[in-house]
Amino acid sequence: MSGRQQLISAARELLGPNAVVTDPANIATWVTDWRGRVHGAAPAMLAPASTEEAAAIVTLAAEHCVPLVPQGGNTGMVAGATPPGDGSALLLSMRRMNRIRAIGAGERLAVAEAGVVLATLHEAAAATDLRFPLTLGSRGSCTIGGLASTNAGGTQVLKFGTMRALVAGIEAVLPDGSIYDGLTDLKKDNRGYSIDQLLIGAEGTLGVITAVALRLVPAIASRAVAWAGVASPAGALDLLRFLEANTGSVEGFELVPQDSLRLVLDHIPGTRPPLAGDHRWQVLVEAATSDPGFDVTAEMQRLLATALEKRIIDDAVIAASEAQAEAFWKIRDSISEAERAEGQTLAHDISVPVAAMPRFLVEASAEVERSFPRVVASGFGHLGDGNIHFHVRAGSHAAPDWYNQEGEAITRFVDDLVTAAGGSISAEHGIGQLKLREFERLASPARLHALRAIKQALDPLGIMNPGKLVP
Ligand SMILES: Cc1cc2nc3c(=O)[nH]c(=O)nc-3n(C[C@H](O)[C@H](O)[C@H](O)COP(=O)(O)OP(=O)(O)OC[C@H]3O[C@@H](n4cnc5c(N)ncnc54)[C@H](O)[C@@H]3O)c2cc1C
């Protein structure tokens, strides 16, 4: 019997049939990545219901030297949760660990198991008049363990930071099967390296996160969602700087080029342009307050009127209702879907220093379009974080396999531009397997050496998500 089969039998005996799925029909949807680009295989999906069960599985995996691929909602963008195609690894699904162990107003803290879906945590926090202030398009499926393991960002990073800033502590099973308990919310703790921070963004390569203590903030009392037209990305950044100088209530600031808006209007039913006329660049601004006595809409009206007077913006509208606010967000959240409907698209989740982003965006788009005739380059997203989704679309006459023919060359070109600008080829999605080769090509020797040394020290057998993140 192979090590894998021995592990499957031992896990079934120890944890019962619910924790061991071997029917290929029940595994099939979990071995392909969210974008449908990478297809893996796994002879079994192990699904612990507790930290102790997760520790028992990892101990067995170490004993039999069988690789595990941790998985939450499988919504990651870089195929980090997709097992290799040769069936050499087992999936470790964390979705059964879905209890919110504690949530309390006193400490403004929630302790959620790794498999809790983000939207469920949002609801639980709202029920206690609190809020977990990280949100993103996959909130209905992605899990707390996956969010922590990818150090996810989303649309409110501007004010609240990425997962790194929102995690107060982590509980995890390390690659030797031991349980690390860092769930205590210590404001000060200088006992050397932060194991919590090592595990955040580790993409399952250093252990399995089983629970996370998360920082909560007061619930939103009201919000103002505005849409403004600006002349350029530099104008958009001017607007952000103007707003930041005058209010602390801006949480979201998303850049939307006219080209992306057009695609959404063409392909997503029920969408309408928020502003009359053409504006080459547009921004969605969300401001919110937890103070019921503060009129955030009046403040936003006043600030946008001043921005108009100062010619920072060309036009603006504030959503008149929650439904209209949601309609504005729907436009922003539908851009990727609209691009897919239009044709083949190459996605690059990149960052450069915030102040450098407007110029980078304009120049990089022009250089890509010059070097690869007929493609359309365009960037949208979290301008205030210096993080743009820089997407390159095939022209209308592209070959059906344009993605395979030209994709690698275009991506290398974009990644070289990003690196030359002092940026990162992965702002918020991670490295997974899709960016592994580019990461190895472009990362500094010091970064690669440190990464490999940490991996070797904590996972000498190489059983935790091999082939991901660490080249
Ligand atoms: C529509 C859509 C919009 C998105 N928008 C954003 C966005 O705005 N910002 C952003 O940052 N990301 C965004 N993402 C991607 C984002 O990374 C994921 O949605 C989320 O962080 C992954 O959670 P998951 O539970 O699905 O993890 P999975 O995809 O299952 O796993 C992701 C990685 O984490 C590892 N992992 C999962 N669970 C654990 C665990 N318990 N312990 C150890 N390792 C684990 C996996 O091995 C894998 O490497 C978006 C995705 C989609 C589909």
The ligand as a Gaussian input file, in Angstrom:
#p B3LYP/6-31G(d) Opt

LIG

0 1
 C      -14.656000      37.360000      -7.127000
 C      -13.361000      37.406000      -6.353000
 C      -12.905000      38.624000      -5.870000
 C      -11.718000      38.688000      -5.140000
 N      -11.307000      39.912000      -4.692000
 C      -10.180000      39.982000      -3.964000
 C       -9.739000      41.243000      -3.453000
 O      -10.344000      42.285000      -3.679000
 N       -8.637000      41.243000      -2.689000
 C       -7.924000      40.107000      -2.408000
 O       -6.932000      40.168000      -1.686000
 N       -8.294000      38.919000      -2.920000
 C       -9.394000      38.820000      -3.678000
 N       -9.787000      37.606000      -4.171000
 C       -8.910000      36.428000      -3.968000
 C       -8.755000      36.068000      -2.523000
 O       -7.411000      35.662000      -2.318000
 C       -9.614000      34.985000      -2.028000
 O      -10.977000      35.223000      -2.262000
 C       -9.436000      34.613000      -0.557000
 O       -8.401000      35.263000       0.121000
 C       -9.104000      33.158000      -0.536000
 O       -9.884000      32.503000       0.417000
 P      -10.285000      30.976000       0.221000
 O      -10.879000      30.517000       1.495000
 O      -11.100000      30.783000      -0.986000
 O       -8.843000      30.296000       0.044000
 P       -8.401000      29.186000      -0.997000
 O       -8.527000      29.672000      -2.384000
 O       -9.037000      27.909000      -0.673000
 O       -6.838000      29.102000      -0.632000
 C       -5.986000      30.172000      -0.895000
 C       -4.584000      29.829000      -0.350000
 O       -4.611000      29.733000       1.067000
 C       -4.268000      28.412000       1.503000
 N       -5.192000      28.085000       2.595000
 C       -6.547000      28.122000       2.586000
 N       -7.017000      27.841000       3.817000
 C       -5.948000      27.614000       4.609000
 C       -5.772000      27.291000       5.980000
 N       -6.814000      27.140000       6.802000
 N       -4.511000      27.126000       6.464000
 C       -3.434000      27.287000       5.653000
 N       -3.537000      27.601000       4.352000
 C       -4.774000      27.770000       3.833000
 C       -4.408000      27.516000       0.287000
 O       -3.524000      26.427000       0.346000
 C       -4.047000      28.495000      -0.828000
 O       -2.652000      28.586000      -0.943000
 C      -10.957000      37.497000      -4.911000
 C      -11.428000      36.282000      -5.392000
 C      -12.611000      36.227000      -6.117000
 C      -13.088000      34.897000      -6.622000

